[in-house]
Amino acid sequence: MIPRRSLLAFPIAAGCGRSARKRIGVVAKATSHLFFRAIHAGVEKAAKEFALDYQWNGPNDETEHARQIQIVDAMVAQRLDAIAISATDERALAAPVERAIRAGIPVSVFDSAVNVEGFVTFVATDNHGAGCAAARQLAALLAGRGKVGMVMQKPGGTSTGLRERGFDETIAKEFPNVTVAARQFGMADSAKSRAAAENILTAHPDLGGIFASSEAASIGAIQAIRGRGLSGKVRLITFDSSEMHVEALEEGTVDRMLVQEPFRIGYEAVKSLADFLAGRKPVHRMDLPAREVVKADLGNPEVRAVLFPIRH
C-alpha cells in the first residue's frame, strides 16, 4: 500500500554534511486522488531503482495553487538536486518553476504542463488525443446523432483542458449531427461534479450522452446517472480509474473507460531526472496513449494491472 501521508522522505545518511545520494522532490497536483497515489508508486519504484532519496508532497486538492507554490519554493530553498512537478495551473506555477530552473535545479514536468521552457522532460498522457477518442466513441454509441454534455475538471488545468478541447474539436469537425449541449466544471471535486451532471441532465432531458474528463468528474457523472435510473440510457465515457469506475462499467452505467498509466508516468518522471543527474540525455517529451477499456476487457490481467497498478 502507498502511504497516505502528504510528505515522504527517505532518511538522509549521517556523516559530515549531506548524503552522497541525490535528493529530488516530487510535487503532485493533488495527493488525495487515486491517480496520484498510483503515480507515487511509480515514483517510489524509480527512486529505489536509481538510488535516489525523494520527497513526495503536494496540495490535497487541485485548486490549491498557492499551496503548491509554497511546496516548490520550499524545495528550492532546500537546494534539492532536482524536482518533478505536475502543475495545478500552467500559469500560476510558471514563476516558482522558473525560480527552480534559475537556481540550477533541473525540473521535469509530468501529467500536467507548466508554461515554462528549459525543463528536462515532459511525460504525460496524450490528452488531446484521448479527448478526440472520447468524442468518436460517444458519437458511435449515439449512431452519430443527438445531444451530449461534458462534465469538466476545472479551469487552468492543462491535461484535462486538452482532453476537453480534443472532445469539442472532434465533435465539431467530424459529427455535424451531434451537439455539445452543455459544459460544466466540477472543480476537481466529485460532489460538485455530481451537481454539475445533475444540472446538465435537468436542463437537457433528451441528452444522449456525457463525457467526464477526469477521475472526479467521472465519479460525479456516474452517481448522477445512477441516481436518476438512467444507466444504459444516457451513454457515458469516463476518464481515469477507480473501484467505482470499474463497478459502473460492469453494471452498464459506464460504456467506455479511457485510462492512463499513472504508475509509468511517475516512474518515467523520476527516471528522466536520474538520467539527467548521471549525465545522460533523457528524451525531452514522452506522450503516452490513453487506453480504452470496455466491459469485456475486465478479466484481462494486463488490463487489470493498468486499472489497479498499486495492487500489482
Backbone bond lengths (Angstrom), bond angles and torsions (degrees), N, CA, C in turn:
res aa  C-N    CA-C-N  psi(-1)  N-CA   C-N-CA  omega(-1)  CA-C   N-CA-C  phi
1 M - - - 1.461 - - 1.521 109.63 -
2 I 1.327 116.58 147.60 1.461 121.04 178.49 1.515 108.61 -89.46
3 P 1.341 118.08 131.65 1.464 120.16 179.61 1.511 110.30 -58.54
4 R 1.334 116.79 144.90 1.448 121.20 -179.42 1.522 112.03 -94.81
5 R 1.336 117.03 9.09 1.450 118.81 176.81 1.516 109.43 -68.28
6 S 1.339 115.84 150.86 1.460 119.62 178.80 1.512 111.86 -78.29
7 L 1.330 118.88 -12.49 1.456 121.13 -179.58 1.515 109.08 -137.27
8 L 1.320 115.28 129.54 1.453 119.56 174.52 1.514 106.88 -131.70
9 A 1.316 116.87 124.45 1.455 119.76 176.70 1.514 108.38 -134.21
10 F 1.319 116.63 129.88 1.441 119.71 174.77 1.523 108.91 -68.72
11 P 1.333 119.41 146.72 1.463 120.57 -179.11 1.514 111.02 -63.82
12 I 1.327 114.77 144.25 1.452 120.90 177.41 1.526 108.46 -92.07
13 A 1.323 116.16 133.88 1.470 120.38 -176.14 1.518 110.69 -62.70
14 A 1.323 115.22 144.29 1.465 120.36 178.98 1.519 109.76 -77.06
15 G 1.338 115.72 162.94 1.457 120.27 178.61 1.504 110.13 139.87
16 C 1.302 116.37 -165.90 1.455 120.56 -179.62 1.516 108.88 -75.83
17 G 1.314 116.76 109.99 1.456 120.09 178.40 1.506 111.71 76.99
18 R 1.320 115.45 -150.28 1.463 121.34 -172.50 1.526 112.42 -89.49
19 S 1.290 115.10 166.69 1.450 121.55 178.76 1.522 110.66 -66.01
20 A 1.333 115.48 154.50 1.460 119.79 175.35 1.520 110.71 -74.43
21 R 1.324 117.43 -19.01 1.465 120.52 178.39 1.523 109.74 -70.58
22 K 1.329 115.39 143.01 1.459 120.03 177.27 1.524 109.68 -72.77
23 R 1.329 115.08 145.37 1.459 121.58 -179.39 1.526 109.44 -114.31
24 I 1.313 116.93 126.85 1.459 120.14 178.97 1.531 109.74 -124.78
25 G 1.309 115.38 156.89 1.455 121.36 173.69 1.515 109.50 -113.37
26 V 1.318 116.56 140.43 1.464 121.89 176.83 1.524 107.57 -123.61
27 V 1.318 116.06 119.07 1.464 122.03 -173.38 1.521 109.13 -111.56
28 A 1.329 116.42 111.59 1.459 121.98 179.55 1.523 110.72 -82.45
29 K 1.308 115.25 158.36 1.464 120.97 176.81 1.520 111.11 -74.12
30 A 1.324 116.35 -33.37 1.467 121.32 -179.83 1.516 108.38 -163.11
31 T 1.319 117.31 110.35 1.465 120.46 -174.24 1.524 113.05 -71.04
32 S 1.329 118.43 -16.32 1.466 120.78 -175.79 1.520 112.83 -78.96
33 H 1.330 118.64 -18.28 1.457 121.01 -173.80 1.525 111.22 -79.86
34 L 1.324 116.75 143.11 1.459 121.53 176.75 1.518 111.41 -57.98
35 F 1.324 116.37 -37.18 1.456 121.56 179.49 1.529 110.76 -55.74
36 F 1.324 116.99 -44.29 1.461 119.81 -178.13 1.519 112.35 -78.67
37 R 1.314 118.27 -23.52 1.459 119.39 171.21 1.529 110.29 -65.63
38 A 1.334 116.87 -36.56 1.463 120.05 176.47 1.525 110.77 -70.66
39 I 1.325 117.57 -37.95 1.462 120.60 173.97 1.531 110.03 -59.50
40 H 1.336 115.76 -42.25 1.471 120.81 178.80 1.531 111.11 -56.84
41 A 1.317 116.64 -40.20 1.467 120.04 178.62 1.521 110.77 -61.65
42 G 1.342 117.03 -41.62 1.461 120.43 177.28 1.512 112.38 -66.36
43 V 1.336 116.35 -38.50 1.465 121.56 176.21 1.524 110.14 -59.86
44 E 1.320 116.36 -46.61 1.465 120.49 -177.61 1.521 111.53 -62.77
45 K 1.330 116.61 -41.73 1.468 119.34 179.88 1.527 110.96 -62.81
46 A 1.336 116.41 -45.75 1.464 119.14 -178.75 1.525 111.40 -66.58
47 A 1.339 117.19 -39.26 1.467 120.03 179.55 1.519 110.98 -61.04
48 K 1.320 117.17 -41.07 1.460 120.46 177.66 1.526 111.03 -66.97
49 E 1.331 115.09 -43.74 1.464 119.76 -176.72 1.530 111.76 -63.33
50 F 1.342 116.87 -37.15 1.462 120.83 -175.88 1.529 113.15 -103.76
51 A 1.342 116.23 13.36 1.472 122.38 174.24 1.522 112.36 55.72
52 L 1.338 115.93 51.00 1.454 122.39 178.03 1.524 110.06 -110.96
53 D 1.319 117.68 143.10 1.458 121.63 165.10 1.526 107.05 -87.10
54 Y 1.325 117.58 140.63 1.464 117.83 -179.01 1.517 111.58 -140.13
55 Q 1.314 114.42 152.54 1.457 123.66 170.05 1.519 107.80 -110.76
56 W 1.314 115.82 132.92 1.471 122.16 176.78 1.518 107.61 -113.43
57 N 1.311 116.84 124.50 1.454 119.96 -178.33 1.519 109.30 -155.38
58 G 1.309 116.13 166.72 1.454 121.84 178.15 1.509 110.34 166.04
59 P 1.312 117.64 164.69 1.461 120.21 176.68 1.519 110.74 -68.98
60 N 1.305 116.21 160.87 1.458 120.30 176.34 1.518 111.56 -70.93
61 D 1.335 115.97 -33.33 1.460 121.99 -172.99 1.516 110.36 -125.83
62 E 1.324 116.88 147.65 1.464 121.59 -177.17 1.524 114.07 -67.49
63 T 1.306 118.40 -15.60 1.464 120.65 -179.25 1.533 112.30 -87.53
64 E 1.337 118.55 -3.24 1.463 122.04 -175.31 1.534 111.16 -88.21
65 H 1.341 115.36 67.97 1.464 119.89 -177.60 1.528 111.56 -61.24
66 A 1.334 116.66 -44.04 1.473 120.27 -176.44 1.525 111.06 -60.60
67 R 1.322 116.65 -40.36 1.459 120.59 179.01 1.529 110.74 -63.76
68 Q 1.316 117.24 -41.33 1.463 119.00 179.93 1.526 111.44 -67.14
69 I 1.320 116.82 -36.73 1.465 120.43 175.71 1.532 110.35 -60.73
70 Q 1.332 117.45 -43.74 1.469 121.35 178.09 1.524 111.28 -58.76
71 I 1.322 116.33 -42.13 1.464 120.92 -177.97 1.527 110.43 -64.42
72 V 1.340 116.74 -45.61 1.465 119.81 179.53 1.524 110.55 -62.73
73 D 1.334 116.83 -45.98 1.463 119.71 -179.75 1.530 112.17 -61.93
74 A 1.336 116.37 -36.29 1.471 119.44 177.54 1.522 111.11 -65.82
75 M 1.333 117.33 -37.82 1.461 120.28 178.36 1.523 111.12 -68.05
76 V 1.324 116.73 -36.38 1.471 119.93 175.69 1.528 110.03 -64.35
77 A 1.336 116.09 -42.34 1.468 120.30 179.95 1.526 111.68 -62.74
78 Q 1.341 116.49 -30.67 1.467 120.27 177.73 1.525 112.95 -76.38
79 R 1.329 116.04 -9.48 1.462 121.82 -177.22 1.521 111.83 59.02
80 L 1.322 115.68 46.32 1.456 119.23 174.14 1.524 109.25 -62.17
81 D 1.321 115.80 158.46 1.462 119.96 -176.19 1.526 112.78 -76.58
82 A 1.328 118.15 -24.44 1.462 121.34 179.69 1.529 108.21 -166.19
83 I 1.324 115.20 160.28 1.469 121.60 -179.78 1.523 108.99 -136.66
84 A 1.332 116.52 140.26 1.464 122.67 168.58 1.526 107.81 -118.23
85 I 1.323 117.37 138.63 1.461 120.22 -175.21 1.517 111.57 -141.59
86 S 1.329 114.99 142.88 1.463 123.55 166.26 1.517 106.04 -111.89
87 A 1.313 117.49 111.90 1.468 121.66 -168.04 1.526 112.69 -79.47
88 T 1.332 115.47 134.73 1.467 120.07 173.27 1.517 110.99 -66.75
89 D 1.329 117.10 -30.82 1.462 122.48 -179.84 1.522 107.69 -150.96
90 E 1.330 117.07 128.49 1.464 120.04 -173.37 1.523 113.07 -64.72
91 R 1.322 118.20 -28.35 1.466 120.76 -179.73 1.534 111.33 -90.55
92 A 1.320 116.28 -43.67 1.465 119.15 -176.91 1.521 112.01 -61.87
93 L 1.322 117.55 -31.72 1.469 120.83 -177.63 1.521 113.02 -92.47
94 A 1.331 117.58 -1.15 1.462 119.57 -177.90 1.529 111.64 -62.14
95 A 1.335 117.74 -47.06 1.471 120.20 -176.06 1.526 112.48 -63.32
96 P 1.343 120.43 -48.40 1.471 118.46 179.15 1.526 113.18 -64.13
97 V 1.343 117.94 -35.19 1.464 119.66 177.63 1.527 109.87 -67.70
98 E 1.328 117.04 -39.48 1.466 119.56 176.16 1.526 111.20 -63.28
99 R 1.343 117.10 -36.57 1.472 119.70 177.25 1.523 110.57 -62.31
100 A 1.338 116.12 -39.72 1.462 119.65 178.27 1.524 110.89 -63.68
101 I 1.322 116.53 -45.48 1.467 120.28 -178.43 1.530 110.45 -64.91
102 R 1.344 117.44 -41.12 1.468 120.40 178.45 1.533 111.67 -64.90
103 A 1.321 116.27 -28.57 1.470 120.53 177.91 1.520 112.07 -78.81
104 G 1.329 117.37 1.73 1.454 121.02 178.52 1.508 114.35 85.19
105 I 1.333 117.12 15.87 1.466 121.83 179.98 1.530 108.63 -97.88
106 P 1.320 118.58 114.79 1.466 119.68 178.46 1.526 111.08 -65.40
107 V 1.322 115.89 141.57 1.460 122.21 -176.61 1.521 109.73 -127.25
108 S 1.324 116.82 129.76 1.461 122.27 166.84 1.515 108.68 -108.67
109 V 1.310 115.68 148.05 1.460 122.07 -177.33 1.524 107.78 -115.60
110 F 1.323 116.42 134.61 1.460 119.22 179.28 1.519 111.42 -131.01
111 D 1.289 116.39 150.56 1.466 125.98 175.67 1.520 113.57 67.89
112 S 1.318 119.23 -55.06 1.459 121.89 -173.57 1.530 109.50 -135.69
113 A 1.317 116.22 126.80 1.460 122.07 -167.44 1.525 113.25 -73.06
114 V 1.330 113.82 162.53 1.464 123.72 171.98 1.527 106.85 -120.90
115 N 1.306 116.23 141.33 1.463 121.21 -176.61 1.534 110.82 -80.04
116 V 1.332 115.67 64.51 1.474 121.90 178.63 1.526 108.58 -138.81
117 E 1.337 114.92 164.44 1.451 121.54 171.22 1.524 107.96 -113.19
118 G 1.309 115.37 168.42 1.452 118.89 175.46 1.514 114.64 90.56
119 F 1.335 118.13 6.42 1.466 119.82 176.93 1.525 109.78 -75.67
120 V 1.320 115.76 160.81 1.465 121.18 -178.73 1.522 110.51 -75.19
121 T 1.329 116.07 -58.82 1.463 122.35 -176.97 1.519 109.23 -143.16
122 F 1.316 116.17 144.29 1.464 121.78 169.07 1.521 107.02 -115.23
123 V 1.329 117.05 120.00 1.461 121.54 -179.93 1.522 109.05 -124.11
124 A 1.320 116.06 124.39 1.464 120.45 -176.68 1.516 109.99 -163.20
125 T 1.294 114.25 168.58 1.459 121.40 170.47 1.525 109.08 -68.03
126 D 1.320 116.77 149.34 1.464 121.52 171.05 1.528 106.91 -73.24
127 N 1.328 115.32 83.37 1.459 120.28 -171.07 1.523 113.34 -69.77
128 H 1.323 117.08 -38.23 1.467 118.67 177.44 1.526 110.05 -63.11
129 G 1.331 116.24 -44.74 1.459 119.81 177.78 1.518 112.40 -61.18
130 A 1.342 116.54 -35.85 1.466 120.18 178.10 1.523 111.18 -65.64
131 G 1.340 117.06 -39.60 1.458 119.85 177.10 1.516 112.05 -64.69
132 C 1.336 116.45 -39.06 1.467 120.43 176.35 1.525 110.43 -62.15
133 A 1.338 116.26 -43.17 1.465 120.33 179.03 1.520 111.11 -63.06
134 A 1.340 117.42 -40.83 1.469 120.91 178.81 1.519 110.90 -60.68
135 A 1.334 116.84 -41.24 1.464 120.63 179.50 1.530 111.01 -62.37
136 R 1.312 116.22 -44.13 1.476 119.62 -178.95 1.524 111.14 -67.19
137 Q 1.329 116.28 -38.93 1.459 119.45 179.19 1.528 111.40 -65.02
138 L 1.329 116.46 -45.62 1.461 119.80 -178.03 1.521 110.63 -67.78
139 A 1.326 117.55 -41.07 1.467 120.25 177.73 1.528 111.06 -61.89
140 A 1.331 116.80 -38.56 1.470 119.87 178.78 1.525 110.96 -65.26
141 L 1.333 117.13 -39.74 1.466 120.53 178.37 1.526 111.71 -63.59
142 L 1.338 116.58 -27.19 1.463 121.68 -179.68 1.524 112.10 -97.85
143 A 1.342 116.80 10.46 1.458 121.99 -178.26 1.532 111.43 55.00
144 G 1.338 115.85 34.01 1.456 120.69 173.60 1.503 116.20 74.32
145 R 1.344 117.55 19.67 1.468 119.16 -176.90 1.535 110.25 -150.92
146 G 1.343 116.44 135.39 1.456 119.36 173.70 1.517 112.66 135.55
147 K 1.332 115.15 -175.21 1.453 122.94 -179.98 1.528 109.87 -104.60
148 V 1.318 115.38 140.39 1.458 120.34 176.20 1.531 108.77 -131.77
149 G 1.338 114.69 162.40 1.456 121.04 176.73 1.507 110.53 -131.01
150 M 1.322 115.59 163.29 1.456 121.34 175.81 1.521 110.15 -123.79
151 V 1.334 116.08 128.10 1.460 121.19 166.19 1.521 105.16 -98.53
152 M 1.337 115.36 111.78 1.455 121.63 -171.30 1.533 110.55 -101.67
153 Q 1.330 116.13 169.88 1.456 120.45 -173.90 1.531 112.12 -82.78
154 K 1.313 117.72 -76.24 1.466 121.67 179.97 1.521 108.53 -165.82
155 P 1.327 118.34 156.70 1.463 119.62 176.00 1.529 110.99 -66.21
156 G 1.330 116.03 144.87 1.462 120.45 173.18 1.513 116.14 90.65
157 G 1.333 118.02 -10.84 1.460 120.45 178.41 1.521 109.91 -83.59
158 T 1.330 117.45 117.85 1.466 119.73 -173.51 1.513 112.36 -66.44
159 S 1.328 118.15 -46.95 1.460 120.53 -174.22 1.529 111.58 -62.33
160 T 1.326 116.74 -50.23 1.464 119.51 -179.29 1.528 110.68 -70.80
161 G 1.336 116.90 -34.23 1.465 119.25 177.28 1.517 112.08 -61.24
162 L 1.327 116.75 -38.28 1.464 120.11 177.54 1.527 111.13 -65.81
163 R 1.328 117.21 -39.63 1.478 119.54 177.33 1.522 110.53 -61.25
164 E 1.314 114.88 -46.53 1.465 120.29 -176.77 1.523 111.06 -65.43
165 R 1.341 116.08 -39.47 1.458 119.98 178.08 1.528 110.68 -66.49
166 G 1.337 117.02 -41.99 1.458 119.82 178.22 1.513 111.81 -61.38
167 F 1.335 116.21 -40.17 1.467 120.52 178.38 1.526 110.12 -63.00
168 D 1.325 116.75 -51.36 1.468 121.87 -179.19 1.524 111.73 -57.75
169 E 1.331 116.14 -48.58 1.465 120.49 -176.32 1.521 111.62 -63.89
170 T 1.329 116.99 -40.02 1.465 120.17 -177.45 1.522 111.27 -70.33
171 I 1.325 117.33 -41.18 1.472 119.29 175.99 1.521 109.80 -59.77
172 A 1.345 116.65 -46.42 1.470 120.46 -177.44 1.532 112.15 -63.70
173 K 1.335 117.41 -39.61 1.468 120.97 -174.92 1.521 113.84 -82.14
174 E 1.331 116.48 -35.85 1.464 119.48 -167.50 1.521 114.88 -110.64
175 F 1.340 118.09 -15.20 1.463 119.32 -173.31 1.528 110.75 -133.65
176 P 1.324 116.76 80.77 1.470 120.67 -175.69 1.528 114.03 -63.33
177 N 1.317 117.76 -20.08 1.461 120.76 -179.09 1.529 113.13 -99.59
178 V 1.307 115.73 9.40 1.467 120.19 173.77 1.525 107.76 -112.52
179 T 1.316 116.43 131.75 1.461 122.34 -178.51 1.525 110.22 -116.90
180 V 1.331 116.58 130.90 1.468 120.22 170.44 1.531 106.28 -82.10
181 A 1.319 115.01 99.89 1.468 120.74 -171.15 1.517 113.42 -83.28
182 A 1.316 117.40 -22.75 1.471 119.66 -176.06 1.513 110.40 -157.01
183 R 1.337 114.69 145.84 1.464 122.72 176.04 1.517 107.13 -138.77
184 Q 1.343 117.19 128.71 1.454 120.23 175.83 1.527 109.96 -140.87
185 F 1.335 115.14 143.15 1.459 120.61 175.72 1.526 110.63 -85.12
186 G 1.341 114.79 140.09 1.463 120.55 172.92 1.508 113.14 -99.31
187 M 1.342 116.63 0.83 1.463 123.60 175.99 1.526 113.08 55.61
188 A 1.340 115.81 39.21 1.470 122.95 175.16 1.524 112.83 60.09
189 D 1.324 116.56 26.25 1.466 122.32 -176.29 1.530 108.33 -131.46
190 S 1.332 117.02 129.21 1.465 118.95 -174.81 1.525 112.58 -66.76
191 A 1.348 117.99 -36.31 1.467 120.00 178.85 1.524 111.07 -67.47
192 K 1.332 116.87 -42.83 1.465 120.00 177.48 1.526 110.77 -67.95
193 S 1.325 116.84 -32.82 1.465 120.67 176.96 1.523 110.74 -67.48
194 R 1.333 116.78 -38.20 1.466 118.74 175.83 1.522 110.31 -62.66
195 A 1.328 116.55 -42.74 1.469 119.88 178.48 1.529 110.35 -61.85
196 A 1.340 117.07 -39.96 1.465 120.27 178.20 1.524 110.83 -62.80
197 A 1.336 116.25 -44.28 1.468 119.84 178.76 1.531 111.31 -64.57
198 E 1.324 116.91 -40.06 1.474 120.81 177.22 1.527 109.99 -60.67
199 N 1.328 116.58 -42.80 1.465 120.08 179.62 1.530 111.25 -61.22
200 I 1.325 116.09 -43.02 1.464 120.52 -179.98 1.526 110.73 -64.26
201 L 1.329 116.08 -45.33 1.475 119.80 -179.21 1.526 111.73 -65.31
202 T 1.327 117.32 -35.50 1.469 121.04 178.12 1.519 111.10 -68.08
203 A 1.337 115.50 -44.07 1.468 119.70 -177.29 1.527 112.77 -71.87
204 H 1.350 116.49 -24.40 1.462 120.21 -175.58 1.531 109.51 -133.12
205 P 1.332 117.36 78.60 1.464 120.13 -177.82 1.530 113.60 -64.54
206 D 1.325 117.11 -15.17 1.467 121.00 177.98 1.526 112.01 -98.03
207 L 1.321 117.23 16.90 1.458 121.22 -178.09 1.523 110.74 -61.77
208 G 1.339 115.67 135.51 1.457 119.66 -179.53 1.510 114.30 -92.49
209 G 1.340 117.05 -28.75 1.448 118.11 -176.53 1.518 112.70 -167.60
210 I 1.345 115.09 167.47 1.459 122.91 -179.72 1.527 108.98 -135.20
211 F 1.336 115.10 140.10 1.459 121.21 165.97 1.511 107.48 -109.12
212 A 1.343 116.23 123.58 1.462 122.70 177.33 1.526 107.40 -107.89
213 S 1.332 117.07 120.48 1.464 121.16 -163.98 1.522 115.82 -90.53
214 S 1.329 118.70 4.64 1.469 120.39 -176.70 1.519 110.00 -155.22
215 E 1.320 115.34 175.97 1.470 120.43 177.07 1.525 111.33 -59.79
216 A 1.331 116.87 -52.59 1.466 120.78 -178.18 1.523 111.30 -64.74
217 A 1.335 116.96 -43.03 1.460 120.79 179.29 1.528 110.75 -61.86
218 S 1.324 116.43 -39.22 1.464 121.08 179.97 1.523 111.62 -65.34
219 I 1.329 116.48 -45.97 1.463 120.04 -179.90 1.530 110.50 -61.19
220 G 1.338 116.23 -43.80 1.459 119.63 178.14 1.517 112.69 -61.94
221 A 1.341 116.81 -42.52 1.463 120.38 -179.95 1.530 111.27 -66.91
222 I 1.333 116.67 -40.02 1.471 120.25 176.75 1.528 110.00 -58.82
223 Q 1.308 117.01 -47.50 1.469 120.73 -178.46 1.519 111.86 -63.17
224 A 1.327 117.32 -40.73 1.463 120.90 -179.38 1.527 111.44 -66.03
225 I 1.329 116.73 -44.26 1.464 120.45 -179.11 1.525 110.52 -67.94
226 R 1.333 117.14 -43.35 1.466 120.22 176.15 1.517 110.84 -59.37
227 G 1.331 116.04 -46.92 1.464 121.11 -175.38 1.503 113.26 -60.85
228 R 1.317 117.22 -28.20 1.465 121.33 -179.20 1.531 112.71 -96.81
229 G 1.324 116.27 4.32 1.466 119.16 -179.72 1.516 113.14 66.39
230 L 1.342 116.78 32.92 1.464 121.53 -175.50 1.525 112.74 -106.47
231 S 1.323 117.64 12.80 1.460 120.12 178.53 1.520 110.37 -59.49
232 G 1.325 116.16 128.13 1.454 121.35 -178.38 1.511 113.81 83.92
233 K 1.323 117.59 -13.45 1.473 121.48 178.56 1.526 110.50 -98.58
234 V 1.314 116.66 -46.87 1.462 121.18 170.70 1.524 106.53 -96.79
235 R 1.326 115.62 114.05 1.465 119.48 -175.61 1.530 110.07 -74.33
236 L 1.321 116.34 144.97 1.460 120.38 -172.50 1.524 111.63 -134.94
237 I 1.332 115.13 124.86 1.461 122.91 171.57 1.521 107.09 -108.22
238 T 1.318 117.31 123.77 1.465 120.76 -178.15 1.522 110.72 -111.63
239 F 1.330 114.42 168.41 1.463 121.36 177.17 1.523 109.01 -128.20
240 D 1.339 115.80 146.50 1.458 123.38 -176.89 1.524 111.24 71.12
241 S 1.323 115.98 -174.83 1.463 119.87 -171.05 1.518 111.58 -142.44
242 S 1.326 115.40 148.30 1.464 123.91 172.30 1.519 106.32 -160.77
243 E 1.319 116.41 174.63 1.467 119.81 175.53 1.528 110.36 -58.57
244 M 1.347 116.33 -39.24 1.460 119.54 -179.19 1.532 111.84 -66.01
245 H 1.341 116.49 -39.93 1.464 119.44 176.28 1.532 110.40 -56.32
246 V 1.329 115.56 -48.50 1.465 120.36 -175.71 1.523 111.03 -65.96
247 E 1.327 117.44 -43.94 1.467 120.67 177.25 1.532 110.90 -60.01
248 A 1.326 115.99 -41.36 1.468 120.18 -179.24 1.524 111.38 -68.18
249 L 1.333 116.84 -33.68 1.462 119.75 175.66 1.525 110.40 -67.62
250 E 1.316 116.92 -42.55 1.462 121.56 179.68 1.527 111.84 -61.90
251 E 1.344 116.60 -38.76 1.462 120.29 -175.93 1.519 113.36 -86.59
252 G 1.329 118.27 -12.22 1.462 121.14 178.23 1.517 115.61 98.99
253 T 1.322 117.92 4.11 1.467 119.65 174.79 1.526 109.88 -72.12
254 V 1.323 117.18 -40.14 1.459 123.24 175.04 1.514 108.67 -98.47
255 D 1.335 116.11 135.58 1.468 120.99 178.25 1.519 112.48 -94.13
256 R 1.324 116.56 -38.96 1.458 122.18 179.22 1.522 108.30 -143.79
257 M 1.323 115.65 140.92 1.467 121.74 169.78 1.526 108.29 -110.57
258 L 1.310 116.36 135.49 1.459 121.37 168.05 1.523 106.77 -106.33
259 V 1.321 116.76 122.96 1.458 119.73 -173.18 1.527 110.34 -125.37
260 Q 1.318 114.04 149.27 1.445 122.13 178.15 1.532 109.56 -98.64
261 E 1.314 115.38 -178.47 1.466 121.25 174.52 1.525 108.12 -117.43
262 P 1.326 117.84 75.64 1.461 119.97 -174.87 1.525 113.54 -62.35
263 F 1.324 117.49 -36.58 1.462 119.92 178.40 1.531 109.85 -58.15
264 R 1.326 116.33 -45.57 1.461 120.19 -179.45 1.528 111.02 -67.24
265 I 1.337 117.36 -37.73 1.462 120.16 178.73 1.535 110.18 -59.13
266 G 1.337 116.63 -47.56 1.460 120.23 178.97 1.515 112.28 -62.97
267 Y 1.318 116.09 -42.77 1.465 120.72 -179.91 1.527 111.08 -62.24
268 E 1.333 116.38 -48.46 1.464 120.24 -176.19 1.522 111.98 -67.83
269 A 1.338 117.64 -33.55 1.465 119.83 177.83 1.523 110.65 -62.07
270 V 1.325 116.60 -45.00 1.469 120.47 179.03 1.530 110.94 -70.27
271 K 1.319 116.89 -40.48 1.469 120.10 178.99 1.526 110.88 -59.38
272 S 1.328 117.15 -39.33 1.467 119.82 -179.73 1.524 110.84 -60.90
273 L 1.329 117.20 -39.63 1.463 120.85 178.94 1.522 111.02 -71.63
274 A 1.333 116.22 -39.51 1.468 119.49 177.56 1.526 110.51 -60.80
275 D 1.328 116.44 -43.89 1.464 120.28 178.65 1.532 110.95 -62.33
276 F 1.334 115.64 -45.04 1.466 120.07 -178.48 1.528 110.95 -62.40
277 L 1.319 116.35 -44.97 1.464 120.13 -179.04 1.527 112.22 -66.76
278 A 1.332 116.29 -23.69 1.469 120.76 178.64 1.527 112.15 -90.47
279 G 1.337 116.76 3.29 1.459 120.04 178.23 1.510 114.69 88.44
280 R 1.326 117.29 6.82 1.459 120.31 175.93 1.531 109.46 -91.65
281 K 1.318 117.03 159.39 1.461 121.25 -177.73 1.524 109.60 -104.29
282 P 1.337 117.92 105.05 1.469 119.53 178.35 1.516 111.27 -75.98
283 V 1.324 117.03 162.18 1.464 120.45 175.28 1.529 108.51 -62.51
284 H 1.324 116.52 147.14 1.458 120.49 -176.42 1.527 111.82 -80.06
285 R 1.322 117.03 -28.91 1.468 119.75 -178.27 1.518 109.15 -144.34
286 M 1.316 115.88 137.16 1.460 122.10 178.34 1.529 108.74 -132.85
287 D 1.333 116.54 109.54 1.467 122.31 179.15 1.520 109.04 -102.58
288 L 1.318 117.08 118.10 1.460 122.15 -177.51 1.533 109.38 -102.16
289 P 1.319 119.20 132.84 1.467 119.93 -179.50 1.523 111.99 -71.80
290 A 1.332 115.58 145.86 1.467 120.00 170.92 1.522 108.33 -76.85
291 R 1.317 115.76 150.37 1.463 120.42 -178.46 1.511 110.18 -107.45
292 E 1.321 116.54 133.41 1.474 121.65 176.05 1.526 108.91 -85.73
293 V 1.320 116.01 131.50 1.462 121.04 178.88 1.521 108.75 -125.81
294 V 1.327 115.87 128.28 1.466 122.45 174.80 1.527 108.21 -115.86
295 K 1.310 116.30 171.07 1.458 121.04 -174.67 1.527 112.42 -55.23
296 A 1.325 116.65 -39.62 1.461 120.60 -177.48 1.525 112.72 -64.48
297 D 1.336 117.08 -18.02 1.461 120.79 -178.50 1.528 113.81 -83.20
298 L 1.318 118.00 -11.89 1.460 120.60 -167.96 1.523 114.38 -67.57
299 G 1.329 117.29 -19.70 1.456 119.91 176.59 1.519 113.57 -86.58
300 N 1.324 117.32 -4.90 1.461 121.96 -176.96 1.531 109.45 -79.01
301 P 1.342 118.92 120.01 1.471 120.58 -178.40 1.524 113.42 -57.97
302 E 1.325 117.42 -35.91 1.466 120.66 179.05 1.528 110.76 -64.59
303 V 1.331 115.96 -40.92 1.462 119.88 178.56 1.524 110.24 -67.50
304 R 1.315 117.35 -41.81 1.464 120.29 -179.56 1.534 111.34 -64.80
305 A 1.321 117.01 -31.17 1.463 119.45 176.42 1.524 110.99 -67.31
306 V 1.333 117.25 -31.47 1.467 120.46 175.60 1.527 110.87 -75.05
307 L 1.335 116.60 -39.61 1.458 120.74 -178.12 1.534 112.26 -70.94
308 F 1.325 116.14 -34.55 1.473 120.15 -176.25 1.535 109.69 -128.83
309 P 1.343 118.13 65.90 1.473 120.19 -173.09 1.517 113.62 -65.99
310 I 1.342 118.71 -25.06 1.456 120.18 -177.82 1.521 111.00 -71.13
311 R 1.320 117.24 -24.73 1.465 120.49 -178.64 1.523 112.36 -82.64
312 H 1.329 117.47 -14.33 1.468 119.93 -170.68 1.526 110.56 -108.78
